[in-house]
Amino acid sequence: MKKCSVLVFCLVLFTSVNGQFRAGVARKSITPDTPMWLSGYASRTQPSTGVQHDIWVKALAIEDNNKNRIVIVTTDILGLSHDISEEAARRVIKAHGMERSQLLMNSSHTHSAPVIWPALSVIFDLNQADQQAAMRYAEKLTDSIVEAVALSFADMVPAQLSYGRGEAGFSVNRREATDKGVVIGINAEGPVDHSVPVLKVTDMTGKVKAILFGYTCHNTTSRTYLINGDYSGFAQLEVEKMYPDATAMYIAGCGADQNPNPRGTLELAAEHGKTLADAVGKALNGELITLRPPVRTSYTVTDLHFKPVDPAVYRNEMTGSDIYMQRRARLILEAYNKGWDMSTYKYPVQAVRFNKDFTILGLTGEVVIDYAIAARKRFPGENMFVAGYCTEVQCYIPSKRILSEGGYEPESSMIYYGFPGPFSENVEEKVMDAVTLVMKRTGAKR
């Protein structure tokens, strides 16, 4: 009896000393039951024809010994709409007594997942049945986020967190300068980030519960009509083969101007996924940093301004031959006619910091790599991963440099997203001011 008591005491003591966190992980399938239009490519002419592999909402809940929390939610979709993001956050906060800064939502930006209406509605001409299917899917996605978070809290146990870093070289800068301006191609001299940050969560027996990893690259390897997570979906499957008890989660970096290379087929998506998974495995088998509490979080919203555009421009677009410009012009003119303010976009920024050991900076939308470079330069002492595609994906977020160069990301993409666009020249300044604010609130020093 005494031996048993001593054993229990030692186990409790070991847990209190080493289990400085509690963590839980959960997932919900968001694979549709019927064919649906897929998002991301305007050139598609029909709904999905099948499923290559399931797509998921996954949630990782982490809490330190002082009850400081963060829940990281990853979704295998193009991007959350404002409506879904706001509704899911409202319900999660109410159900679990959380602050908004304690929920970080990220989308993989796969172009082989269902339409998230009304985001990118300009590129679709959905009939009534397809429109209703998209609305039902949006409702299911919202419910799945809320349910996954609840399940992750129910799964919480004492845990250890550790961090490692690998490297995968298949991303390439896609902004190629030509005589006709900047086009989507290959820019071998452009900035890239091949690092693969990896967060490992283990219980007190050493069992791996979750592996969160990131990469900075567009999820656009293939143009298939089969539902799948593109390279990040294949990578998660490969990581789970290596660690069968773990839930693998992918968080997207600032890859708005980065493409996989080569690309064009589903086979290449699987190949890139294997490359990324191997980088994760190598990082986990290397030297890892043990993360310490506290967990500090911060969230803010700033206003990004659009350059003023004469409404006559949209009236001309309405009578032009480009169907996408017509649809964008209709949205803008209807808003203008109703007196709605279309001059700004409210832009969320958040930070999650594990002591001084590891930081995730979460930026909203399709963020170009310049922001990751700028954030790390502004906070050089931070072990930081800068994630794009957080909160919601409403449009591209260009840097001042890219705004001046022109091209798809700062200009023509805004047509498909239905925004007045482009942003004003102070867009980078506004974003970086918000970055500085949330980082300082979490204790980071410049």
N, C-alpha and C positions, 0 to 999 in steps of 0.2 A: 504493500500500500504506500509506504514511504517512497519507494522507487518511482511509483506512478506519479506521486505528487511532485517529486523533484523533476521528473520529465516534463510534466505540464508546466511547472514554473519556468524551466529552461526554455520551453517552446514559446511561452508568453514573453519572456525576456528577450529572446531572439527576434520575435516579431516586432516588439516595441522599439528595439534598437535599429533593426534593418528595414522594417516595413514602414518607411516614412510616408508612404502613399497608400491609398486604396484605389483600385482601378477595376473597371468592368467594361466589357465589350459585347456588342450585339450587332445583328444584321437583319435586314428585311429585304426580300426580293422585290425588285421593281420591274421585273421582266413582264411586259404586257402579254395578255392571254390571246389577243387577236392581232392581226396585222395593223400597223400604224405608220403614219408618215414619220420619217426620220429627220432630225434637225441638222443644220449646219451647211448643207450644200443646196443651193438654189436649183442646181441642174437635175435633181432627182425628179423622176416622172411617175413614180408609183410608190405605194406604201411598202413596208418591210415584207420580205418573202419568207422569213424564218428566223431562227435564233442560233447564233454560233455558240454563245455561252450566256449565262444569266448575268444580269446587271443588278447592282445592289445599292442600298443605303446602309452605311455602317456607322456605328457610333462608339466612340471611346470616351468613357467618363473617368476622370482622374481627380482625386481629392487628396490634399495633404492633411497632416495631423491637426491643423488649425481650421479645417473645413473650408479652405480655399479651393475652389473648383475650376475645372475647365472640361467642357464636353466638345470633342472634335467630331464633326459629322462629315463623312465623305460620300459623294454621290456619283454614280457612273452615268452622268448625263452631260449635255452640252453646257448647261448653266441654269441655276435657279432663277425664276422670275422674281420681280419685286414682291408680287402678291404672295407667292409661296413662301419666300423668305420671311416676310413680315408675319404671316399667319403662323408658320411653324414656330418662329421665335416667341410669339405671343403665347402660344399654348404651352411650350416647353417652360418658359419663365414662370407662368402661372402654376403649372403642375409641380414644379420642383423648387420653387422659391429662389430662383436664380436671378442674377443680373445679366443684362444683355452682353456684357463683355465676356461672360463665362460660356458663351456658345459660339463656336467657330464652325461655320459651314463652308465647305469647299466642293467644287464640281470638277470632275476630271476633264471635261470639255471633249469627251468622245463625240465624234460626228456620226456615230452609228447607234444612237439612242433616240427614243421618241421625242417628238415636238413638245416643247414646254411652252404652251400658249399662255399669254400673248407675246412672249419674247420672239423676236425675229418674224413677227406675223407678216411683214412686208414680202417675204420670199415665198409665202404660201397662198394658195387660193383654195381653201378648204371648203368642201360642200358641207351641208348641215350635219350629216352623219359623222364625217371626219372631225368637224368642229366639236360635236358633242363628245366624241371619243377622246379628243385632246383635253376637254374640260374634266372628264372623268379621270383621266390619267393624272392630271394636275392635283385633283383631290386625293387620289391614291398616294401620290408622291408625298404630299403634305402629311397625310396620316402616317405614312411609313417612317418619315423623319421623327415624328412625335413618338411613335411606338418604339423605334430603335433606341431613342434616348432613354425612355422608361426602362427598357430591357437592360440597357447598359448599367443603369443605376442598380437594378435588381441583381446584377452579376458581380457587384463590387466585392473585392477581397483585398487583404493586405498585399502590397505589390512593390516591386522595385522597378525603377525606370533607368534605362541606360541609352547612350547615344553613340552612334558611329557614323562614318562617312565613307561612301564608295565613289565610283566614277563610271559613267557610261557615255560613250562618244558618238551616239548616232544623231544627236541634234545638231542643226546647222542654222546659222542666221539666214533668213529668207529674203531680206530686203536687198535686192540686186539693183544697182544703179545702171541705167541704160541711157541711150540717146533720147529715148522717149520718156524719161523719168524713172522713178523707182518702181520696180515690178516685183511680184512674188517669184523668186527664183532661188539661186544659191549665192550667198555672199561669204566666201571663204575667209575674208578678212574681218567680217563683222563680229561683234561681241557675242559670246556664247557662255553657257554655264553647264559643264558636264558633271557637276557634283551630284551625289545621291545621298541626301541626309536620311538617316535611319533612326527611328525611336523604337526601342524594344521594351515591352512590358512583360514581366515575369511574376508569377506568384511566389510565395515563400518556399515552395518546394523546388523552385527552379523551372517549373513548367512555363513555356512561352505562351502568353495569352493573346498578345497583339503585336503586330509589326507595322508601324506607320512609316512609309517612305515617300520621298518626293523626287520630282525631276522637272526640269525646265524645258518644255517642248510641247508644241501643238500636238493634240491627239488626233492626227489626220493622216494616218498611214494608208488607209484604204477608203474606197468609195462604195463599199458593198451595200446590198440591201438586207443583209443579215444583221440582226441586233447583236451588238457586242461592245466591249469597253475599249476597243482598239488596243494599242500597245500596253496601256496601263491595266486593262482588263486581263490580258494574257500574263502580264507580270505578276498580278495578284494571285492568279492561279498557280503560277510557277513557285512563288514564295510559299504558298500553302502546301505544295508538294514537299518542299524542303522542311517545313514546320507544320505537320498535319494537325496539331492541336491549336494552332494560332489562327487568328483572323488577320489577314493582310489588308492594309488600307493604303490607298494612294492619294497623295495631296499634290496638286498641280502648282508649279512655280510660275514665274513671270515669263511665260513662253509665247506671248502674243505674236512676236516676230521671229519665232524659232519653229522650224519644221523638222520632222524625222527625215533622214536621208540614208538610203534610198526609200522611196515610198511608192504606193500605187496598188498594192495587193494585200489581201488578208494574210498571206504567208509572210510577208514582210512585217506586218503588225505582230505576228506571233514571234518572229525572229527578234524584233526589237524588245518585245516583252521578255524573252528569255535573256537577252543581254542585260536588261535592267534588273531582272531577278537575280542574275549572277552577281551583279554589283552589290545588291542588298546582302546576298549570302556572304560575299567576301568581307563586307563591312562588319557583319555580325561575328565573323570568325577572327576579326582583327581586334585591335585595342579599342575598348569601349569606355566612355566616360559615364560614371554613375551620377545621375541627376539628383539634386537635393531640393528640398522645399526651401522657401515657400513658392507656391504658384501665384504669380501676379498677373492680372489681366487688365486691359484698358480698351475702351471703344469710344470712337467719336465719329461725327458726321460733318463733312465740310461741303461747301458749295463750289462746284466747278462751273464756270461760265462758258457759254457758247459764243462764238463770234456773231455779231448781229448780221442778219440776212434780210434783205428787202423781200417782203411777201411776193413781189412781182416775179422773183426767181421761181417760186413754187407754182405760180400761175402758169408760167411758161413750161415748167416740167409737166403739168397736168395735160398739156396739149402736145407733148412730145411723144416719141415712139418707144421710150424705155418704160416697160411696165412697172419696174421696181421704183423708178423715180416718180412715176404717176402715183403709186400707192403711198410712198413716203410723203409726197406733196399733199395728197388728200388728208392724211393724218395731221400734218402741220397746219394746213389751212382751216380744217375743222376746229382745231384747238385755238388758232388765232381768232377765228370768228366767234368763239365762245368767250374770248377774253382770258384764256388760261395763260399762265406765265410759262413760257417755253425757253426762258433765258438761262436757266441753271439746271444742273443735275446734282442731287444730294448724294454725296459719295461717302460711304462708310470705310473706316480704317480701324484695325484693331491689332493688339499685340498680346502674346502669351509668353511669359518669361518664367522659366524654371530656375530660380535663384540667379546665379551668374553663369549657369552651365549651358543653357540652350534657350533660344528664343525663336518663336514663329511670329513673323509679321504678316498679317493678313490684309491684302489689298483687294478691293472689289473690281470685278470686270476683267476684260482681256488686257492685261498689263504687259507692257513691253519690258525687255530685260534691263533697260537703262535704270529703271526704278530699283531693281535688286542691287545693281552696282552702286547707285547713289546712296541707298540705305546702309549698305555695308561700309561705304566710305564715311558716312556721317557718324556711324557708331562702330568704329574699327575694333573696339575691344569685345564686341559681341559675337558669340558663336550663333549666327543667325541664318535661318532659312526664310526667304521672302516668297510667300505664296501669292499667286494671282488667283482669279476665278473664285474669290471668297464672297460670301454673303449673297450676291446676285450677279448675274452676267447680263448687263444691259447694253454694253458697247465696249469698244476699244478705249484704252487709256494711253494716249501717246505721250512721250517725253517732249520737251521743248525742241530737242534736236530732230526727232522724227516728225514733229509738227511742221518744222521749217522745210524738211526734205519732201514732204508730201507723199502721195501713194495711197495704197489700200487702207492701211491701219488708221491713219489720222483723217482721211477724207472719204473715199468711196464706201468704206464699210458702214459709215453712218447712214447711208441710204438704206441699207438692208436692216439696220437696227431701228430705223424710223425716227432718228434724232435729227435736229436741225443741222448740227455739225458744220464745220469742225469746232473743237474747243478753242478758247482764247489762249493767247501766248503764255499766260500765267498758270496754266494747268499744272505743270510740274511743281512750281513754287507752292501752289495750294496743297497738292498731295503731300509734298515733303514737309510742309508745316504741320500737317496732321500726323504724319509719321513721327516727327520729333515730339509732338505732344503725347501720343500714346506710349512711346518708348520711355520718355522721362517719367511718366506716371507709373511705369512698372519698375523704376529704379535705375534704368540704363543711363550711363554717362557718355557724353560726346567726347 
